[in-house]
Amino acid sequence: MQPHGQRCIQGAAAAAPGTSAVIGLGVTVAPCPSVCKCSPEDTIRCNKAGLRTLPAELAASAVSLNLSNNLLRILTANTFRNLTFLRSLWLDRNNLTFLYPGTFSALSNLRELDLGWNSRLTHLHANTFRGLNRIWTIQNDAFAMLNRLGVLDLGHNHISDLPNQLFNGLIQLKTMHLEANRITRINCSFNSLLRLRNLYLNNNHISSISHAAFSDLKKLQFLHLNKNNLSSLPKHLFAELPKLKYVFLSHNPWNCDCKMLWFPTWIATYKGVVEGMQCALPVLHNQTLLDVFTHSELINCSMPPGLASADKCEETDANTAAMPHAISDKLLWITLAWCAWHLAETPDKSFSGLGSDVSAFFL
């Protein structure tokens, strides 16, 4: 057996035992650690190897690293600093207890990260995932065990679809950030969030909302729908929101036709604040506030009021959000299921253990 095991080599034969491989004009490739298996495709598999620390020699050219089913406990900012080409990283089923700030900051090409089944992970710094805001897809079970989470920040990512079961289990969630993503429609993803008070959906591409999208959010107070692509809303969208105080609707291309015939009547009795409901169409009423219209002034009413397309909560058996047609080379797929997060923000902007009380999670 070779002293250093196999070698991660692409396009060249393995080097002699005890030496590093050399490819082309003096380019040195690190040997494959003896406890790992390496393939020519720059994939390193060190799973089920009993590792307590990372092997000293890992090829900097690696694009996939499997460290699952080991005994890793703590990851620092230097752990992956030389693995800048990594696209996939599996850390599930370890004994992780702490991830230092910037643990993954060097992994600018990371697409997939699995931290599942690390039940001892009890301290998560606010900057642990700094630089990784490229999430496209989240598995349905990703938040299943976070039943005391109070704040979830998924803003400024590339999320385009929200399956109906995505947020099941977040029974204590009060604030949800999904602003600045690529969401195009809202079905019934939020109906399990019975304690939700603040919902940020602004700066997306939303053009369709189900009539029952918010029907179970009895405690919702602030709803941000500004800067989307909405032209109309279902008639009873806000009817079952008794606590609603502020609705932000500006910077949408509102079409003041019969689909919105219900709105002036509703706003006349609504006791909260509605910001920015200006008509874009018809051209005659461009920039006119919709709430000042009377029934007779709304034009193009050739269909019964209140009807809107795509307002049905569609069932889905998918385990993940649908993938976009064109995949970016900056994709991140993050799985955090079965992690017992016990977090509370401290003065140094970290989160420390508070028994089973989870307060916030930012991605």
C-alpha positions in Angstrom: 0.0 0.0 0.0 1.2 3.5 -0.8 2.1 5.7 2.2 -0.3 8.4 1.1 -3.0 6.3 -0.4 -4.5 7.2 -3.8 -3.8 10.4 -5.7 -6.2 13.0 -7.0 -4.9 13.2 -10.6 -6.7 14.3 -13.8 -5.1 13.4 -17.1 -2.0 11.8 -15.7 -0.8 8.6 -14.1 -0.3 8.2 -10.4 3.1 9.3 -9.0 5.5 7.1 -7.2 4.8 6.2 -3.6 5.6 8.9 -1.1 5.7 11.7 -3.7 3.3 14.3 -5.0 2.0 13.9 -8.5 3.1 16.4 -11.2 1.0 17.3 -14.1 2.1 19.2 -17.2 4.6 22.0 -16.6 5.4 21.7 -12.9 1.8 21.8 -11.5 1.8 19.9 -8.2 -1.3 18.0 -7.1 -1.6 17.0 -3.4 -1.7 13.3 -2.7 -5.0 11.7 -1.6 -5.1 11.1 2.2 -4.9 7.4 3.0 -8.3 7.4 4.8 -10.0 8.9 1.8 -10.9 7.9 -1.8 -10.2 10.3 -4.6 -11.4 10.3 -8.2 -10.1 11.9 -11.4 -13.1 14.3 -11.3 -11.6 16.1 -8.2 -14.0 14.3 -5.8 -12.7 13.4 -2.4 -14.6 11.0 -0.2 -13.6 10.9 3.4 -16.9 9.7 4.8 -17.0 7.1 7.6 -13.3 7.5 8.2 -13.4 8.3 12.0 -12.0 11.7 11.4 -11.7 14.2 14.3 -9.9 16.8 12.2 -9.5 17.3 8.5 -6.7 15.5 6.7 -3.6 17.6 6.3 -3.3 17.1 2.5 -6.4 17.8 0.5 -6.1 18.8 -3.1 -6.8 22.5 -3.6 -8.5 21.5 -6.9 -11.2 19.5 -5.2 -14.7 20.3 -6.3 -16.5 17.8 -4.1 -15.7 16.8 -0.5 -17.6 14.3 1.5 -16.9 14.4 5.3 -20.1 12.8 6.5 -20.3 10.2 9.2 -17.2 11.3 11.0 -16.3 12.8 14.5 -15.7 16.4 13.5 -16.5 18.8 16.4 -15.4 22.3 15.5 -14.8 24.1 12.2 -12.7 27.3 12.1 -12.3 30.1 9.5 -9.1 28.3 8.3 -10.6 24.9 7.9 -11.5 25.2 4.2 -9.4 28.2 3.3 -7.4 26.4 0.5 -10.4 24.6 -1.0 -11.7 27.6 -3.1 -13.0 25.4 -5.9 -15.4 23.3 -3.8 -18.9 23.1 -5.1 -20.2 20.4 -2.8 -19.5 19.9 0.9 -21.1 17.2 3.0 -20.7 17.6 6.8 -23.8 15.7 7.9 -23.7 13.1 10.7 -20.8 14.5 12.6 -20.4 15.7 16.2 -20.3 19.4 15.3 -20.7 21.7 18.2 -19.5 25.1 16.8 -18.9 26.8 13.4 -16.7 29.8 13.7 -17.6 33.1 11.9 -16.4 32.9 8.3 -16.1 29.1 8.3 -17.3 28.9 4.7 -16.2 32.4 3.5 -13.4 31.0 1.2 -15.9 28.8 -0.6 -17.1 31.3 -3.2 -18.0 28.5 -5.6 -20.0 26.4 -3.1 -23.3 25.1 -4.5 -24.3 22.4 -2.0 -23.8 22.3 1.7 -25.2 19.6 4.0 -25.1 20.1 7.8 -27.9 17.7 8.7 -27.9 15.4 11.7 -25.6 17.4 13.9 -27.7 17.4 17.1 -24.9 18.9 19.3 -24.5 22.1 17.3 -25.6 24.6 19.9 -23.7 27.8 19.0 -24.1 29.6 15.6 -22.5 32.9 14.9 -24.4 35.5 12.8 -21.5 35.4 10.2 -21.1 31.7 9.9 -22.7 31.7 6.5 -21.2 35.0 5.4 -20.8 35.2 1.6 -23.0 32.2 0.8 -26.2 34.1 -0.1 -26.7 32.1 -3.3 -29.4 29.7 -2.2 -31.6 28.4 -5.0 -33.2 25.3 -3.5 -34.2 24.3 0.0 -35.4 20.8 0.9 -38.9 20.6 2.4 -37.6 19.1 5.7 -34.9 21.7 6.2 -36.7 23.5 9.0 -38.7 20.5 10.4 -37.0 20.4 13.8 -36.7 24.2 14.4 -40.0 24.4 16.4 -38.8 27.3 18.5 -37.3 29.5 15.8 -38.5 33.1 16.0 -36.7 34.8 13.0 -35.8 33.2 9.7 -33.9 35.4 7.2 -33.6 34.0 3.7 -33.5 37.4 2.0 -31.1 38.3 -0.9 -30.8 34.8 -2.3 -32.0 33.1 -5.6 -35.0 31.3 -4.3 -37.7 31.1 -7.0 -40.3 28.6 -5.7 -41.9 28.0 -2.3 -43.4 24.5 -2.0 -46.5 24.3 0.2 -44.8 22.2 2.9 -41.6 24.1 3.0 -42.0 25.9 6.3 -43.9 23.2 8.2 -42.5 22.9 11.8 -41.8 26.6 12.3 -44.7 26.9 14.7 -43.1 29.8 16.8 -41.8 31.8 13.8 -42.7 35.5 14.1 -40.6 37.1 11.4 -39.9 35.8 7.9 -37.5 37.5 5.4 -37.8 36.5 1.8 -37.1 39.8 0.2 -34.8 40.2 -2.8 -35.2 36.7 -4.2 -36.7 35.4 -7.5 -40.1 34.3 -6.3 -42.8 34.5 -8.9 -45.9 33.2 -7.2 -47.3 32.6 -3.7 -49.5 29.6 -3.0 -50.0 28.2 0.5 -46.4 28.0 1.8 -47.1 30.2 4.9 -50.3 28.5 6.2 -48.4 26.6 9.0 -46.9 29.8 10.4 -49.7 30.6 12.9 -47.6 33.0 14.9 -46.1 35.0 12.0 -46.3 38.8 12.5 -43.9 40.2 9.9 -43.6 38.9 6.3 -41.1 40.4 3.9 -41.8 39.5 0.2 -40.7 42.7 -1.4 -38.2 43.0 -4.2 -39.2 39.7 -5.9 -40.9 38.9 -9.2 -44.3 37.9 -7.7 -47.2 38.1 -10.2 -49.7 35.7 -8.7 -51.0 35.1 -5.2 -53.4 32.5 -4.1 -56.7 33.7 -2.5 -55.8 31.5 0.6 -52.1 32.4 0.7 -52.4 34.2 4.1 -55.7 32.9 5.4 -54.2 31.2 8.5 -51.9 34.1 9.5 -54.3 35.5 12.1 -51.4 37.3 13.9 -49.9 38.9 10.8 -49.3 42.6 11.3 -46.8 43.8 8.6 -47.0 42.5 5.0 -44.4 43.7 2.5 -45.4 43.1 -1.2 -43.9 46.2 -2.7 -41.5 46.1 -5.7 -43.0 43.0 -7.4 -44.9 42.3 -10.6 -48.4 42.3 -9.2 -51.3 43.7 -11.4 -54.2 42.4 -9.2 -55.0 40.7 -6.0 -57.6 38.0 -5.1 -60.8 39.5 -3.6 -60.5 38.0 -0.1 -56.8 38.0 0.3 -56.8 40.3 3.4 -60.3 39.3 4.7 -59.0 36.9 7.4 -56.2 39.0 8.8 -57.6 40.7 11.9 -54.3 41.9 13.2 -53.0 43.4 9.9 -51.7 47.0 10.5 -49.5 47.8 7.5 -49.6 46.6 3.9 -46.9 47.8 1.5 -48.0 47.6 -2.1 -46.0 50.3 -4.0 -44.0 49.8 -7.2 -46.3 47.2 -8.7 -47.9 47.5 -12.1 -51.5 47.6 -10.8 -54.2 47.2 -13.4 -57.3 49.1 -12.1 -59.9 47.0 -13.8 -62.8 44.8 -12.5 -60.4 42.3 -10.8 -59.7 45.1 -8.3 -63.3 46.3 -8.0 -63.3 45.0 -4.4 -60.4 47.0 -3.2 -61.9 50.5 -2.7 -64.7 49.0 -0.6 -62.2 47.0 1.5 -59.9 49.9 2.1 -62.8 52.1 3.2 -63.4 49.8 6.2 -59.8 48.8 6.8 -58.3 50.5 9.9 -54.6 50.0 9.1 -52.2 51.6 6.6 -51.9 50.7 2.9 -48.9 52.2 1.2 -48.6 52.9 -2.5 -51.6 51.4 -4.5 -51.2 53.4 -7.7 -52.6 52.3 -11.0 -50.3 51.6 -13.9 -53.2 50.6 -16.2 -55.3 51.7 -17.9 -53.2 54.5 -19.2 -55.9 57.0 -18.5 -55.6 56.4 -14.8 -51.8 56.0 -14.6 -50.5 57.1 -11.2 -54.0 57.4 -9.8 -54.5 55.9 -6.3 -56.8 52.9 -6.6 -58.6 53.6 -3.3 -60.1 56.8 -4.6 -62.0 55.0 -7.4 -65.7 54.3 -7.2 -67.3 51.3 -8.7 -68.5 53.3 -11.7 -65.0 54.6 -12.4 -63.4 51.2 -12.7 -63.4 50.3 -16.3 -63.0 47.2 -18.5 -65.3 45.2 -16.1 -66.5 42.5 -18.5 -66.1 39.7 -15.9 -67.6 39.2 -12.4 -65.5 41.1 -9.8 -63.1 39.2 -7.6 -62.1 36.6 -10.1 -58.4 36.1 -10.5 -56.4 33.5 -12.2 -53.9 31.2 -10.5 -55.5 31.7 -7.0 -55.7 28.0 -6.1 -53.5 26.4 -3.4 -51.9 23.7 -5.5 -50.8 20.5 -3.8 -47.2 19.3 -4.5 -45.4 16.1 -3.7 -42.0 17.7 -4.4 -39.4 17.6 -1.7 -37.6 20.6 -2.9 -38.4 23.9 -4.7 -38.4 23.5 -8.5 -35.0 24.2 -10.1 -34.8 27.1 -12.5 -34.4 26.5 -16.2 -30.9 28.0 -16.2 -28.7 27.1 -13.3 -26.2 29.6 -12.1 -22.7 28.6 -11.4 -23.2 30.1 -8.0 -25.9 27.6 -6.8 -26.1 26.7 -3.1 -28.3 23.9 -1.9 -28.3 23.9 1.9 -29.8 21.2 4.1 -30.0 21.8 7.8 -32.5 19.2 8.9 -32.1 17.5 12.3 -29.9 20.2 13.7 -30.8 21.2 17.3 -30.2 25.0 17.0 -30.2 26.6 20.5 -29.6 30.3 19.8 -29.7 33.7 21.4 -28.0 36.8 20.1 -25.2 38.1 22.3 -23.4 41.5 22.4 -20.7 40.2 20.1 -23.3 39.4 17.4 -23.0 35.6 18.1 -25.7 33.2 19.1 -25.2 31.2 22.3 -27.1 28.2 23.8 -30.4 28.7 25.6 -31.6 25.2 26.2 -34.1 24.5 23.5 -35.0 28.1 22.8 -34.0 29.0 19.2 -34.3 32.7 18.4 -33.0 33.5 14.9 -31.5 31.9 11.8 -30.0 33.8 8.9 -29.1 32.6 5.5 
